[in-house]
Amino acid sequence: MTELKSQEEPTVVVKRNDCMVSMILNRPRVLNSLNVEMIRLIDKILDEAEADKHCQFILLYGSGERGFCAGGDIKALAQAVKDKRTALAEQILKEEYDLCLRLHRFAKPIIVLADGITMGAGLGLAAAADLVVATEKTRMAMPETRIGFFPDVGATGWMFSKCPAGYPEYLGLTGYEMIGAEAVRVGFASHLVKSERLPELVTALERYSGNLSQSRSEGAKTLLSQVDHLFDQNIPNNPATDQWVAAYFAGKNSMIEIMESLRQCTIQTQLCDGVFTRLAERSPTAVVLTLKLLRCNEMQPLEEVFQADFKAARFILRHPDYIEGVRARVVDKDDDPKWQPSAIEEVGDLEIDL
């Protein structure tokens, strides 16, 4: 939204109004990617907001014009693993997961302005909010399998309560990117606003001076009633795609089964081809692990989902595909990862107890 970063400023900027605390992610040069310093700062700010009787709700957004939060600090995690400090990488992820779960369970309403790129850890923060506001610039996706990781931050659990049938599997496995209104249609965002009206939205929230209900959900409804006139109510439907996604992805237990059914598909052939194109870019092991997590975490309490995420993270951090994926996509950027194994059909059943 606004450019805030200077050498003196923290990685998370705090603004306090009569009833609201704003947390502004402030690493715009790296799309506000979440590092361990930011995680700990947000946790500390939440401690203060929780204890402050004047603070009735939280607003969370990012500085800069390009994104709310593009994910976690991939390079730092991969470097820790490469340096044989895997325990450090695990600790960083554990703190990230604990923060996301805390936001889900926080007593006061949370509003996220997901303007621009919102992926990975950014989605983890947004998913915990009562109001997730997208703009026409919003790009939401879970691209983790492309670097040999998996959609974590509770996504393989909370997607089932937010998305239509089949979309948790489709989005998690393929990394399909949702832009603007589509993020609302699929359930990752709750409302759509023109980016030019974001300052007006922030001002309206900053000026709120009423008394919210002690119930988080009721308080969120009151806040929505104050700003609902700013939102675009015209969210297009796409029933044909919804039906295709449900038919070919909902409840599936096997990647082989999904791929075989798609090869026989005679409708939505362009969508089918797109799935194979995206799967070809991804770590076969990470894709199989993702489906395993989806089946394990569907409709489970979030506490258990995050526990399963941590177990899956411990497994995949030690798998060669993770370091290779980060090397190929982020460090060397040759886009030519050598996956082990190289095909989904060769992965078999992963021996991991989630």
C-alpha positions as CSV (number, residue, x, y, z in Angstrom):
1,M,0.0,0.0,0.0
2,T,2.5,2.7,1.1
3,E,6.3,2.7,1.1
4,L,7.4,2.8,4.7
5,K,10.8,1.1,4.8
6,S,13.9,3.0,5.9
7,Q,17.1,1.9,7.6
8,E,15.7,3.0,11.0
9,E,12.3,1.4,10.8
10,P,11.4,-2.0,12.1
11,T,10.3,-4.9,9.8
12,V,6.8,-4.6,11.3
13,V,5.5,-1.0,11.8
14,V,2.8,-0.5,14.5
15,K,0.1,2.2,14.4
16,R,-2.3,2.7,17.3
17,N,-5.7,4.4,17.0
18,D,-8.6,4.6,19.5
19,C,-9.9,1.1,18.9
20,M,-7.4,-0.5,16.5
21,V,-3.9,-1.6,16.3
22,S,-2.4,-1.8,12.8
23,M,0.5,-4.1,12.0
24,I,2.3,-3.2,8.7
25,L,4.7,-5.7,7.2
26,N,7.7,-3.7,6.2
27,R,10.1,-5.5,3.9
28,P,8.8,-4.3,0.6
29,R,12.0,-5.1,-1.4
30,V,11.4,-8.8,-0.7
31,L,7.6,-8.6,-1.0
32,N,7.3,-8.5,2.8
33,S,8.4,-12.1,3.1
34,L,8.0,-13.3,6.7
35,N,11.3,-13.8,8.6
36,V,11.8,-14.9,12.2
37,E,12.3,-11.3,13.3
38,M,8.9,-10.4,11.9
39,I,7.3,-13.4,13.5
40,R,8.5,-12.5,16.9
41,L,7.6,-8.8,16.5
42,I,4.0,-9.7,15.5
43,D,3.8,-12.1,18.5
44,K,4.9,-9.3,20.8
45,I,2.5,-6.8,19.3
46,L,-0.3,-9.4,19.8
47,D,0.6,-9.7,23.4
48,E,0.2,-6.0,23.9
49,A,-3.0,-5.8,21.9
50,E,-4.5,-8.7,23.9
51,A,-3.7,-6.9,27.2
52,D,-4.9,-3.4,25.9
53,K,-8.6,-3.0,26.8
54,H,-8.8,-0.1,24.3
55,C,-7.7,-2.2,21.4
56,Q,-10.8,-3.9,19.9
57,F,-9.5,-5.2,16.6
58,I,-6.4,-5.7,14.5
59,L,-5.6,-4.5,11.0
60,L,-2.8,-6.2,9.1
61,Y,-1.4,-5.1,5.7
62,G,1.9,-4.7,3.8
63,S,4.1,-1.8,2.8
64,G,5.0,-1.2,-0.9
65,E,2.9,-1.6,-4.0
66,R,3.6,-5.2,-5.0
67,G,2.4,-7.5,-2.3
68,F,1.0,-8.1,1.2
69,C,3.3,-11.1,1.9
70,A,4.9,-13.4,-0.7
71,G,5.7,-16.2,1.9
72,G,8.3,-17.2,4.3
73,D,12.0,-16.5,4.2
74,I,12.8,-19.4,1.8
75,K,16.5,-18.6,1.4
76,A,17.1,-18.5,5.2
77,L,15.4,-21.9,5.7
78,A,17.2,-23.5,2.9
79,Q,20.6,-22.1,4.0
80,A,20.0,-23.5,7.5
81,V,19.3,-26.9,6.1
82,K,22.3,-26.7,3.7
83,D,24.5,-25.8,6.6
84,K,23.3,-28.9,8.5
85,R,21.4,-26.7,11.0
86,T,18.0,-28.3,10.2
87,A,17.0,-27.9,13.8
88,L,17.1,-24.1,13.3
89,A,14.9,-24.3,10.2
90,E,12.5,-26.4,12.2
91,Q,12.4,-23.9,15.0
92,I,11.7,-21.0,12.6
93,L,8.8,-23.0,11.0
94,K,7.5,-24.0,14.5
95,E,7.3,-20.3,15.5
96,E,5.6,-19.4,12.2
97,Y,3.0,-22.2,12.7
98,D,2.4,-21.1,16.3
99,L,1.9,-17.5,15.2
100,C,-0.6,-18.5,12.5
101,L,-2.5,-20.7,15.0
102,R,-2.5,-17.9,17.5
103,L,-4.1,-15.6,15.0
104,H,-6.8,-18.1,14.3
105,R,-7.6,-18.3,18.0
106,F,-7.1,-14.6,18.8
107,A,-9.9,-13.1,20.9
108,K,-10.3,-9.9,18.9
109,P,-11.4,-9.5,15.2
110,I,-8.6,-9.4,12.6
111,I,-8.7,-7.7,9.2
112,V,-6.2,-8.4,6.5
113,L,-5.7,-6.2,3.4
114,A,-4.3,-8.8,0.9
115,D,-3.3,-6.3,-1.8
116,G,-0.9,-7.7,-4.4
117,I,1.0,-11.0,-4.0
118,T,-0.3,-13.1,-1.1
119,M,1.2,-16.5,-1.0
120,G,2.6,-19.1,1.4
121,A,3.0,-17.6,4.8
122,G,1.1,-14.6,3.6
123,L,-1.9,-16.9,3.1
124,G,-1.3,-18.3,6.5
125,L,-1.7,-14.8,8.0
126,A,-4.7,-14.0,5.9
127,A,-6.5,-17.3,6.5
128,A,-6.8,-16.4,10.2
129,A,-8.6,-13.1,9.6
130,D,-12.3,-12.4,9.8
131,L,-12.2,-10.1,6.8
132,V,-9.7,-10.8,4.0
133,V,-9.9,-7.9,1.5
134,A,-8.6,-8.6,-2.0
135,T,-8.1,-6.0,-4.8
136,E,-7.8,-6.4,-8.5
137,K,-4.0,-6.6,-7.9
138,T,-4.3,-9.6,-5.5
139,R,-2.5,-12.8,-6.6
140,M,-3.1,-15.7,-4.3
141,A,-1.5,-19.2,-4.7
142,M,0.3,-22.0,-2.9
143,P,3.3,-22.6,-5.1
144,E,5.3,-24.5,-2.5
145,T,5.5,-27.9,-4.4
146,R,7.4,-26.0,-7.1
147,I,10.4,-25.7,-4.7
148,G,10.1,-29.2,-3.2
149,F,8.0,-28.1,-0.2
150,F,4.2,-28.4,0.5
151,P,1.3,-26.0,1.3
152,D,1.8,-25.6,5.0
153,V,0.5,-22.9,7.5
154,G,-2.6,-25.0,8.1
155,A,-3.8,-24.7,4.5
156,T,-4.5,-28.5,4.1
157,G,-7.0,-28.0,6.9
158,W,-8.5,-24.6,6.7
159,M,-9.1,-24.8,2.9
160,F,-11.9,-27.3,3.5
161,S,-13.9,-24.8,5.5
162,K,-13.3,-21.9,3.0
163,C,-13.3,-23.4,-0.5
164,P,-15.9,-25.3,-2.7
165,A,-15.5,-29.0,-3.1
166,G,-12.3,-30.1,-4.9
167,Y,-10.5,-26.8,-4.6
168,P,-8.4,-27.7,-1.6
169,E,-6.9,-30.5,-3.7
170,Y,-6.8,-28.6,-6.9
171,L,-5.1,-25.5,-5.5
172,G,-2.8,-27.4,-3.2
173,L,-1.5,-29.8,-5.8
174,T,-1.2,-27.5,-8.8
175,G,-0.4,-24.1,-7.3
176,Y,-3.1,-22.5,-9.5
177,E,-3.0,-18.7,-9.1
178,M,-6.1,-16.8,-8.3
179,I,-6.3,-13.1,-9.3
180,G,-8.6,-10.5,-7.8
181,A,-12.2,-11.5,-7.7
182,E,-11.4,-15.2,-8.3
183,A,-9.7,-15.2,-4.9
184,V,-13.1,-14.2,-3.4
185,R,-15.0,-16.7,-5.5
186,V,-12.8,-19.6,-4.4
187,G,-12.9,-18.6,-0.7
188,F,-9.4,-17.3,0.0
189,A,-10.6,-13.8,0.3
190,S,-13.9,-12.6,1.8
191,H,-14.3,-9.2,0.0
192,L,-13.1,-7.3,-3.0
193,V,-12.3,-3.6,-3.2
194,K,-10.6,-1.4,-5.8
195,S,-7.0,-0.8,-4.8
196,E,-7.5,3.0,-5.1
197,R,-10.1,2.8,-2.3
198,L,-7.8,1.1,0.2
199,P,-6.8,4.4,1.8
200,E,-10.5,5.2,2.3
201,L,-11.0,1.7,3.9
202,V,-8.1,2.2,6.2
203,T,-9.3,5.6,7.3
204,A,-12.8,4.3,8.0
205,L,-11.3,1.6,10.2
206,E,-9.0,4.0,12.0
207,R,-11.9,6.3,12.8
208,Y,-14.1,3.6,14.2
209,S,-15.0,4.6,17.8
210,G,-17.8,2.3,18.8
211,N,-17.9,-0.6,21.3
212,L,-17.5,-4.0,19.7
213,S,-19.1,-7.1,21.1
214,Q,-16.8,-9.3,23.2
215,S,-17.6,-12.0,20.6
216,R,-15.0,-12.0,17.9
217,S,-17.4,-13.0,15.2
218,E,-20.0,-10.5,16.2
219,G,-17.4,-7.8,16.4
220,A,-16.3,-8.6,12.9
221,K,-19.9,-8.3,11.7
222,T,-20.1,-4.8,13.2
223,L,-16.9,-3.7,11.5
224,L,-18.1,-5.1,8.2
225,S,-21.3,-3.0,8.5
226,Q,-19.1,0.1,8.8
227,V,-17.1,-0.5,5.5
228,D,-19.4,-2.8,3.4
229,H,-20.3,0.1,1.1
230,L,-16.7,0.2,-0.1
231,F,-16.7,-3.4,-1.4
232,D,-17.4,-4.6,-4.9
233,Q,-20.4,-6.9,-4.7
234,N,-20.1,-8.3,-8.2
235,I,-18.1,-11.5,-7.9
236,P,-18.6,-13.6,-11.1
237,N,-19.5,-17.3,-10.8
238,N,-17.8,-20.1,-12.8
239,P,-20.1,-23.2,-12.3
240,A,-18.4,-25.1,-15.2
241,T,-15.0,-24.9,-13.6
242,D,-16.4,-25.6,-10.1
243,Q,-18.1,-28.8,-11.4
244,W,-14.9,-30.0,-13.1
245,V,-12.8,-29.3,-10.0
246,A,-15.2,-31.2,-7.8
247,A,-15.5,-34.2,-10.2
248,Y,-11.8,-34.7,-10.7
249,F,-10.2,-33.6,-7.3
250,A,-12.7,-33.8,-4.4
251,G,-11.9,-36.6,-2.0
252,K,-9.3,-38.3,-4.2
253,N,-6.7,-40.5,-2.4
254,S,-4.2,-41.2,-5.1
255,M,-2.2,-39.0,-7.5
256,I,-2.2,-41.9,-9.9
257,E,-6.0,-42.0,-9.8
258,I,-6.3,-38.2,-10.3
259,M,-3.9,-38.3,-13.3
260,E,-5.5,-41.3,-14.9
261,S,-9.0,-39.7,-14.7
262,L,-7.7,-36.5,-16.2
263,R,-6.2,-38.3,-19.1
264,Q,-9.6,-39.7,-19.9
265,C,-11.4,-36.4,-19.5
266,T,-13.2,-35.1,-22.6
267,I,-14.5,-31.9,-21.1
268,Q,-12.5,-28.8,-20.0
269,T,-9.5,-30.2,-21.9
270,Q,-7.6,-26.9,-21.5
271,L,-7.9,-27.2,-17.7
272,C,-6.8,-30.8,-17.8
273,D,-3.7,-29.9,-19.9
274,G,-2.9,-27.1,-17.4
275,V,-2.9,-29.5,-14.5
276,F,-0.3,-31.8,-16.3
277,T,1.8,-28.7,-17.2
278,R,1.9,-27.5,-13.6
279,L,2.5,-31.0,-12.1
280,A,5.5,-31.4,-14.5
281,E,7.1,-28.5,-12.8
282,R,6.7,-29.8,-9.3
283,S,8.5,-32.2,-7.0
284,P,6.7,-35.5,-7.3
285,T,7.5,-36.3,-3.6
286,A,6.1,-32.9,-2.5
287,V,2.9,-33.4,-4.6
288,V,2.3,-36.9,-3.1
289,L,3.0,-35.5,0.4
290,T,0.5,-32.7,-0.2
291,L,-2.3,-35.1,-1.1
292,K,-1.5,-37.2,1.9
293,L,-1.8,-34.1,4.1
294,L,-5.1,-33.1,2.5
295,R,-6.6,-36.5,3.3
296,C,-5.1,-36.5,6.8
297,N,-6.1,-32.9,7.7
298,E,-9.6,-32.6,6.2
299,M,-12.0,-31.3,8.8
300,Q,-9.5,-31.8,11.6
301,P,-9.0,-29.3,14.4
302,L,-6.4,-26.7,13.4
303,E,-4.2,-27.6,16.4
304,E,-3.9,-31.1,14.8
305,V,-3.4,-29.7,11.3
306,F,-0.4,-27.6,12.4
307,Q,1.0,-30.6,14.2
308,A,0.8,-32.6,11.0
309,D,2.4,-29.7,9.1
310,F,5.3,-29.8,11.5
311,K,5.8,-33.5,11.0
312,A,5.6,-33.1,7.3
313,A,8.1,-30.2,7.4
314,R,10.6,-32.3,9.3
315,F,10.3,-35.0,6.6
316,I,10.6,-32.7,3.6
317,L,13.4,-30.5,5.0
318,R,15.5,-33.7,5.0
319,H,14.5,-34.7,1.5
320,P,16.9,-33.8,-1.3
321,D,14.1,-32.2,-3.4
322,Y,13.8,-29.2,-1.0
323,I,17.4,-28.0,-1.3
324,E,17.3,-28.7,-5.1
325,G,14.0,-26.9,-5.5
326,V,15.2,-23.8,-3.8
327,R,18.4,-23.9,-5.8
328,A,16.7,-24.2,-9.1
329,R,13.8,-21.7,-8.5
330,V,15.3,-19.2,-6.1
331,V,19.1,-19.2,-5.9
332,D,20.4,-20.2,-9.4
333,K,17.1,-19.6,-11.1
334,D,17.8,-22.1,-13.9
335,D,14.3,-23.6,-13.5
336,D,15.8,-27.1,-14.0
337,P,15.4,-29.0,-10.8
338,K,16.5,-32.6,-10.7
339,W,13.8,-34.3,-8.6
340,Q,14.4,-37.6,-6.7
341,P,12.5,-39.5,-7.9
342,S,11.6,-37.7,-11.2
343,A,8.0,-39.0,-11.6
344,I,4.9,-39.2,-9.5
345,E,4.5,-42.8,-10.4
346,E,7.9,-43.6,-8.8
347,V,7.2,-42.0,-5.4
348,G,5.1,-44.8,-3.9
349,D,3.6,-44.5,-0.4
350,L,5.6,-42.1,1.8
351,E,6.6,-43.6,5.1
352,I,5.6,-40.7,7.4
353,D,3.2,-40.8,10.3
354,L,1.2,-37.6,10.2
